């Protein structure tokens, strides 16, 4: 396995750490492939939650621009190909996983790194963390789903303000604006993120996964269509072992023992 990421298996959940700290965990092609492989492996091996974080003093600075330097290439880089080959499949993969993906943002999250975090289901950030839509500084647009997530999470005015100015957004303000779930003292970030991952992995993850998919579908469906999506999901959940266990444990006044199915 590539050393550009670290993977720690906790049994029913997996912690994945971006591991190019000397480059602020910026993406090269190797790290892209390693991260996608790790996510797929976690999914295929029965993980019920994933925690994504970064090594060193930052979460992720986006693309390693040294790999896309026009002065070192025979022709301009095809950044559309880069998005289609690496960033778009990564976002689609995270959004398709039928269990929660938590992101613990330590330090800077810039460019694609910021938007990778926003693709996750729950974002916790250390209070020293900053989210930067740095694309404007190099004449680009917010990719990795940024131009889709930002207006939906913040509204058009704030989305354009962040994207056009590339000004850093501190973690606490990101929480206040509703961009992320919670800002935490730096020293508590990983502890609380790991606790949350463990709680999700022990929970009714079939229902949690269906909840994730229903909420994501709401952005592109009418209310009438969405009520049908909810009904279909409720049918599946109602027939699950987790639902039976949840009701039984409630009536018997005991802690539930969910299986994620």
C-alpha positions as CSV (number, residue, x, y, z in Angstrom):
1,X,0.0,0.0,0.0
2,X,1.2,3.5,-0.7
3,X,2.6,5.5,2.2
4,X,0.7,8.6,1.0
5,X,-2.2,7.5,3.2
6,X,-2.4,5.7,6.5
7,X,-5.2,3.2,7.3
8,X,-6.1,2.1,10.8
9,X,-8.8,-0.7,11.1
10,X,-10.9,-0.4,14.2
11,X,-12.9,-3.5,13.4
12,X,-16.3,-2.0,12.4
13,X,-14.9,1.4,11.3
14,X,-11.8,2.6,9.6
15,X,-9.6,5.7,10.1
16,X,-7.9,7.0,7.0
17,X,-5.2,9.7,7.2
18,X,-3.8,11.7,4.3
19,X,-0.1,11.4,4.7
20,X,2.0,13.9,2.8
21,X,2.5,16.3,5.7
22,X,5.6,17.9,4.0
23,X,3.2,19.0,1.2
24,X,0.3,19.8,3.5
25,X,-1.3,16.6,2.3
26,X,-1.8,18.0,-1.2
27,X,-2.9,15.5,-3.8
28,X,-0.7,13.8,-6.3
29,X,-1.9,11.0,-8.5
30,X,-0.5,8.3,-6.2
31,X,-2.5,9.7,-3.2
32,X,-5.6,9.9,-5.2
33,X,-5.5,6.2,-6.1
34,X,-4.5,5.2,-2.6
35,X,-7.4,7.1,-1.0
36,X,-9.9,5.7,-3.5
37,X,-8.5,2.2,-2.9
38,X,-8.8,2.6,0.9
39,X,-12.4,3.8,0.7
40,X,-13.4,0.9,-1.6
41,X,-11.6,-1.6,0.6
42,X,-13.3,-0.2,3.7
43,X,-16.7,-0.5,2.0
44,X,-16.1,-4.0,0.6
45,X,-14.8,-5.3,4.0
46,X,-17.9,-4.3,5.9
47,X,-16.9,-1.0,7.5
48,X,-19.8,0.8,9.1
49,X,-18.2,4.2,9.4
50,X,-15.1,6.0,8.1
51,X,-13.1,8.8,9.7
52,X,-10.9,10.9,7.3
53,X,-8.2,13.3,8.6
54,X,-4.8,14.6,7.7
55,X,-1.3,14.1,9.1
56,X,0.8,17.0,10.4
57,X,-0.3,20.7,10.6
58,X,-2.9,20.7,7.9
59,X,-5.8,18.6,6.6
60,X,-5.3,19.0,2.8
61,X,-4.0,21.9,0.6
62,X,-5.8,20.5,-2.5
63,X,-3.9,19.7,-5.6
64,X,-0.1,19.5,-5.6
65,X,0.5,22.3,-8.2
66,X,4.0,21.0,-8.8
67,X,2.3,18.2,-10.7
68,X,0.3,20.6,-12.9
69,X,2.9,23.3,-13.6
70,X,2.4,24.6,-17.2
71,X,6.0,25.7,-17.4
72,X,7.2,22.1,-17.1
73,X,4.7,20.7,-19.6
74,X,4.7,20.7,-23.4
75,X,1.1,22.0,-23.5
76,X,-1.4,23.4,-21.0
77,X,-2.6,20.8,-18.4
78,X,-6.0,19.3,-19.0
79,X,-7.6,20.1,-15.7
80,X,-11.0,18.8,-16.9
81,X,-9.4,15.4,-17.3
82,X,-7.9,15.7,-13.8
83,X,-11.3,16.4,-12.3
84,X,-13.0,13.6,-14.3
85,X,-10.3,11.1,-13.5
86,X,-9.7,11.9,-9.8
87,X,-11.7,14.4,-8.0
88,X,-15.2,13.7,-9.3
89,X,-15.0,9.9,-8.8
90,X,-13.7,10.6,-5.2
91,X,-16.7,12.8,-4.4
92,X,-19.1,10.3,-6.0
93,X,-17.6,7.5,-4.0
94,X,-17.9,9.2,-0.7
95,X,-21.4,10.3,-1.3
96,X,-22.4,6.7,-2.4
97,X,-21.2,5.0,0.7
98,X,-24.1,3.6,2.7
99,X,-22.7,4.6,6.0
100,X,-21.4,7.9,7.6
101,X,-18.1,9.4,6.6
102,X,-16.7,11.8,9.2
103,X,-14.0,14.4,8.3
104,X,-11.8,15.8,11.1
105,X,-10.2,18.9,9.7
106,X,-6.9,19.8,11.4
107,X,-5.3,23.0,10.3
108,X,-5.8,24.3,6.7
109,X,-8.3,22.8,4.3
110,X,-7.7,24.6,1.0
111,X,-9.0,24.3,-2.6
112,X,-9.9,20.7,-3.3
113,X,-9.0,19.9,0.3
114,X,-11.8,22.1,1.6
115,X,-14.3,20.7,-0.8
116,X,-13.2,17.1,-0.1
117,X,-14.2,17.8,3.5
118,X,-17.6,19.2,2.4
119,X,-18.3,16.0,0.5
120,X,-18.2,14.0,3.8
121,X,-21.3,13.5,5.9
122,X,-20.2,15.2,9.1
123,X,-17.3,17.7,9.3
124,X,-15.6,18.4,12.6
125,X,-12.8,21.0,12.7
126,X,-10.2,22.1,15.1
127,X,-10.7,25.7,16.2
128,X,-7.4,26.7,14.5
129,X,-8.6,25.2,11.1
130,X,-9.4,27.4,8.2
131,X,-11.4,26.6,5.0
132,X,-10.1,28.4,1.9
133,X,-11.6,28.4,-1.6
134,X,-8.1,29.1,-3.0
135,X,-9.0,28.5,-6.7
136,X,-9.5,32.2,-7.4
137,X,-5.9,32.8,-6.6
138,X,-4.8,30.7,-9.6
139,X,-7.7,31.5,-12.0
140,X,-9.7,28.4,-11.4
141,X,-13.3,27.5,-10.2
142,X,-14.1,25.6,-7.1
143,X,-14.0,21.9,-8.1
144,X,-14.4,18.7,-6.1
145,X,-18.1,19.6,-5.7
146,X,-17.3,23.0,-4.2
147,X,-19.5,25.0,-6.6
148,X,-22.4,22.6,-5.8
149,X,-22.0,22.3,-2.1
150,X,-21.2,25.9,-1.2
151,X,-24.5,27.6,-2.4
152,X,-26.6,24.7,-0.9
153,X,-24.9,25.0,2.5
154,X,-24.4,28.8,2.6
155,X,-26.6,30.4,0.0
156,X,-25.4,32.2,-3.1
157,X,-24.1,35.4,-1.5
158,X,-21.7,33.7,0.9
159,X,-20.8,31.0,-1.6
160,X,-19.8,33.7,-4.1
161,X,-18.0,35.7,-1.4
162,X,-15.8,32.8,-0.4
163,X,-15.2,31.6,-4.0
164,X,-14.4,35.0,-5.5
165,X,-12.2,36.4,-2.7
166,X,-10.5,33.2,-1.6
167,X,-10.5,34.6,1.9
168,X,-10.0,32.0,4.7
169,X,-13.1,31.1,6.7
170,X,-12.2,30.2,10.3
171,X,-13.6,27.0,11.8
172,X,-15.9,28.7,14.3
173,X,-17.4,30.9,11.6
174,X,-17.8,27.9,9.4
175,X,-19.8,26.3,12.2
176,X,-21.8,29.4,12.8
177,X,-22.6,29.7,9.1
178,X,-23.7,26.0,8.9
179,X,-20.8,25.0,6.6
180,X,-19.6,22.3,9.0
181,X,-21.1,20.4,12.0
182,X,-18.9,21.6,14.8
183,X,-15.7,23.4,15.7
184,X,-13.8,21.9,18.6
185,X,-10.7,22.8,20.6
186,X,-7.7,21.4,18.6
187,X,-6.7,19.0,21.4
188,X,-10.2,17.4,21.4
189,X,-10.7,17.1,17.6
190,X,-9.5,13.5,17.0
191,X,-10.8,12.1,20.3
192,X,-14.3,13.4,19.6
193,X,-14.2,12.4,15.9
194,X,-13.1,8.8,16.8
195,X,-15.8,8.6,19.4
196,X,-18.4,9.7,16.9
197,X,-17.1,7.2,14.3
198,X,-17.3,4.4,16.9
199,X,-20.9,5.4,17.9
200,X,-22.0,5.4,14.3
201,X,-20.3,2.0,13.6
202,X,-22.2,0.5,16.6
203,X,-25.5,2.1,15.6
204,X,-28.2,1.1,13.1
205,X,-26.1,1.8,10.1
206,X,-28.6,0.5,7.5
207,X,-30.9,3.3,8.7
208,X,-28.1,5.8,8.9
209,X,-27.0,5.1,5.4
210,X,-30.6,5.5,4.1
211,X,-30.9,8.8,6.0
212,X,-27.7,10.0,4.3
213,X,-29.0,9.0,0.8
214,X,-32.4,10.6,1.4
215,X,-30.9,13.9,2.5
216,X,-28.6,13.9,-0.5
217,X,-31.4,13.2,-2.9
218,X,-33.4,16.1,-1.6
219,X,-31.2,18.6,-3.5
220,X,-32.5,17.3,-6.9
221,X,-36.0,16.0,-6.2
222,X,-39.5,17.6,-5.9
223,X,-41.3,17.1,-2.5
224,X,-43.8,14.7,-4.1
225,X,-41.0,12.5,-5.6
226,X,-39.1,12.8,-2.3
227,X,-42.0,11.5,-0.3
228,X,-41.9,8.3,-2.4
229,X,-38.1,8.0,-1.8
230,X,-38.8,8.2,1.9
231,X,-41.5,5.6,1.7
232,X,-39.2,3.2,-0.2
233,X,-36.5,3.7,2.4
234,X,-38.9,3.2,5.3
235,X,-40.0,-0.1,3.8
236,X,-36.5,-1.3,3.7
237,X,-35.6,-0.1,7.2
238,X,-38.9,-1.4,8.6
239,X,-38.0,-4.9,7.4
240,X,-34.5,-4.8,8.9
241,X,-33.0,-6.5,11.9
242,X,-31.9,-3.2,13.2
243,X,-35.4,-1.9,13.4
244,X,-36.6,-5.0,15.2
245,X,-33.7,-4.7,17.6
246,X,-34.3,-1.0,18.2
247,X,-37.9,-1.5,19.0
248,X,-37.2,-4.6,21.2
249,X,-34.5,-2.9,23.1
250,X,-36.7,0.2,23.7
251,X,-39.6,-1.9,25.0
252,X,-37.2,-4.1,27.1
253,X,-35.4,-1.0,28.5
254,X,-31.9,-2.3,27.5
255,X,-29.1,-1.1,25.3
256,X,-29.6,-2.1,21.6
257,X,-27.2,-4.4,19.8
258,X,-27.4,-3.3,16.2
259,X,-25.9,-5.2,13.3
260,X,-26.1,-2.7,10.5
261,X,-28.5,-4.8,8.6
